[in-house]
């Protein structure tokens, strides 16, 4: 049996595979060929994207994480890192695989592992860009999920980073 597509409402926060965290601002009908199709119009920090109401499959769009899932992601950040491959092509492949997933826990794991690699050696430019991208999305989702302002989330994230560094030293 096919998975039922999630239903969203105006004001709901969602995470899109490519666009990241956005808030649904309205539902609008648009003409597509001979028929009118309903779309969610979602707004991110830098863009607007449209998602067909009838095609909000969980492979591309999911609701914002619950507080429980966010706490689980933060716990994942604090777990011992999994060393990334020494082969840059393998690391690139791994980053691209994570980019194609929409799992909060997978993103938190990658951020953790990239932070650990960064502490040991210099990341290449694409790894730096990936770390920035995934960290920014993680922090924004953390803020929305917990109902905290960006400053509080940034402070909590710095606390987590300090805890990670302390574990690496001991």
C-alpha positions as CSV (number, residue, x, y, z in Angstrom):
1,X,0.0,0.0,0.0
2,X,1.4,3.4,-0.9
3,X,2.3,5.9,1.8
4,X,-0.3,8.6,2.3
5,X,1.2,12.0,1.4
6,X,1.5,14.3,4.5
7,X,-1.1,17.1,4.6
8,X,0.2,20.5,5.5
9,X,-1.5,23.8,6.4
10,X,-0.7,27.4,6.1
11,X,1.9,28.2,8.8
12,X,3.3,24.7,9.0
13,X,7.1,24.3,8.8
14,X,8.5,21.8,6.4
15,X,11.9,20.5,5.3
16,X,12.5,20.1,1.6
17,X,15.3,17.9,0.2
18,X,16.8,20.7,-1.9
19,X,15.5,23.9,-0.4
20,X,15.8,23.2,3.3
21,X,13.6,24.5,6.0
22,X,10.6,26.6,4.9
23,X,7.2,27.7,6.2
24,X,4.1,27.2,4.2
25,X,2.7,30.7,3.5
26,X,-0.3,29.7,1.4
27,X,-2.0,27.0,-0.8
28,X,-2.6,28.2,-4.3
29,X,-4.1,26.7,-7.4
30,X,-1.9,27.0,-10.5
31,X,-2.7,26.0,-14.1
32,X,-0.8,23.0,-15.3
33,X,-1.7,22.3,-18.8
34,X,-5.5,21.9,-19.0
35,X,-6.0,21.5,-15.3
36,X,-5.6,23.5,-12.1
37,X,-3.3,21.9,-9.5
38,X,-3.0,22.9,-5.8
39,X,0.4,23.8,-4.5
40,X,1.9,24.7,-1.2
41,X,3.9,27.9,-1.4
42,X,6.8,27.7,1.1
43,X,9.2,30.4,2.0
44,X,12.8,29.8,3.2
45,X,15.3,32.4,4.3
46,X,16.4,33.1,0.7
47,X,13.8,31.7,-1.6
48,X,10.3,30.5,-2.3
49,X,9.4,27.1,-3.5
50,X,6.2,25.3,-4.6
51,X,5.3,21.7,-3.7
52,X,2.2,20.0,-5.3
53,X,-0.3,19.2,-2.6
54,X,-1.0,15.8,-4.2
55,X,2.7,14.9,-4.4
56,X,4.3,15.7,-1.1
57,X,6.0,12.4,-0.9
58,X,8.2,11.8,2.1
59,X,11.3,11.3,-0.2
60,X,11.4,15.1,-0.8
61,X,9.4,16.8,1.9
62,X,8.8,16.1,5.6
63,X,7.3,18.0,8.5
64,X,9.7,19.9,10.8
65,X,11.2,17.6,13.4
66,X,9.4,17.1,16.7
67,X,11.2,18.2,19.9
68,X,11.8,14.5,20.6
69,X,13.5,14.0,17.2
70,X,15.5,17.2,17.6
71,X,16.8,16.0,21.0
72,X,17.7,12.7,19.3
73,X,19.6,14.6,16.6
74,X,21.5,16.6,19.3
75,X,22.4,13.4,21.1
76,X,23.7,12.1,17.7
77,X,25.9,15.2,17.4
78,X,27.5,14.3,20.8
79,X,28.2,10.6,19.9
80,X,31.7,9.6,18.9
81,X,32.3,10.4,15.3
82,X,32.6,7.9,12.6
83,X,35.9,8.5,10.7
84,X,35.3,9.6,7.1
85,X,37.3,7.9,4.4
86,X,40.8,9.2,3.5
87,X,39.7,9.0,-0.2
88,X,38.2,12.4,-1.1
89,X,36.0,10.8,-3.8
90,X,34.5,8.5,-1.1
91,X,33.9,11.5,1.2
92,X,32.2,13.3,-1.7
93,X,30.0,10.3,-2.5
94,X,29.0,10.1,1.2
95,X,28.1,13.8,1.3
96,X,26.0,13.5,-1.8
97,X,24.2,10.5,-0.4
98,X,23.3,12.4,2.7
99,X,22.2,15.4,0.5
100,X,19.7,13.0,-1.2
101,X,18.2,11.9,2.1
102,X,15.9,14.0,4.2
103,X,16.7,12.3,7.5
104,X,17.5,14.7,10.4
105,X,19.6,12.0,12.1
106,X,21.7,11.3,9.0
107,X,22.4,15.1,8.7
108,X,23.4,15.4,12.3
109,X,25.7,12.4,11.9
110,X,27.4,14.0,8.9
111,X,27.8,17.3,10.7
112,X,29.4,15.5,13.6
113,X,31.7,13.5,11.4
114,X,32.8,16.6,9.3
115,X,33.4,18.6,12.5
116,X,35.6,15.7,13.8
117,X,37.5,15.6,10.5
118,X,37.9,19.4,10.6
119,X,39.5,19.2,14.0
120,X,42.1,16.7,12.6
121,X,42.8,18.2,9.2
122,X,41.7,20.9,6.8
123,X,38.4,20.2,5.0
124,X,38.5,20.7,1.2
125,X,36.2,23.5,-0.2
126,X,33.3,21.3,-1.0
127,X,33.4,19.7,2.4
128,X,33.5,23.2,4.0
129,X,30.5,24.2,1.9
130,X,28.6,21.0,2.9
131,X,29.4,21.5,6.6
132,X,28.1,25.1,6.4
133,X,25.0,24.1,4.4
134,X,24.1,21.1,6.7
135,X,24.9,23.0,9.9
136,X,22.8,26.1,8.8
137,X,19.8,23.8,8.0
138,X,20.3,21.9,11.3
139,X,20.4,25.1,13.3
140,X,17.3,26.6,11.6
141,X,15.3,23.4,12.1
142,X,16.5,23.3,15.7
143,X,15.3,26.8,16.2
144,X,11.8,26.1,14.7
145,X,11.4,22.7,16.3
146,X,12.2,23.9,19.8
147,X,10.6,27.3,19.4
148,X,13.9,29.1,20.3
149,X,15.3,32.2,18.7
150,X,18.4,31.9,16.6
151,X,20.7,33.3,19.3
152,X,19.7,30.7,21.8
153,X,20.2,27.9,19.3
154,X,23.6,29.3,18.4
155,X,24.5,29.4,22.1
156,X,23.4,25.8,22.6
157,X,25.2,24.7,19.4
158,X,28.4,26.3,20.7
159,X,27.9,24.3,24.0
160,X,27.6,21.1,22.0
161,X,30.7,21.9,20.0
162,X,32.7,22.6,23.3
163,X,31.5,19.3,24.6
164,X,32.6,17.5,21.4
165,X,36.0,19.2,21.6
166,X,36.4,18.2,25.3
167,X,35.6,14.5,24.4
168,X,38.2,14.6,21.6
169,X,40.9,15.9,23.9
170,X,40.3,13.3,26.6
